[in-house]
């Protein structure tokens, strides 16, 4: 069940990034339908992530992006080798 939380977090972060760079983003009801969640839940999750977690700061500096990329890449290779713990 834990993976659903990760899925929603990753999906919402991706959607916020898309909305940040798109000139005319799609409506929330479309995103919610694609994710398979209720529009009300989608809106709550978006507010929680955007307001409470990110403080409306969607800009990522290059140093942080490199660090995140190294982290994710390293974890991916650990999974390929079978040394990462999977829950």
Beta strands, then each sheet from edge to edge (+ up, - down):
end
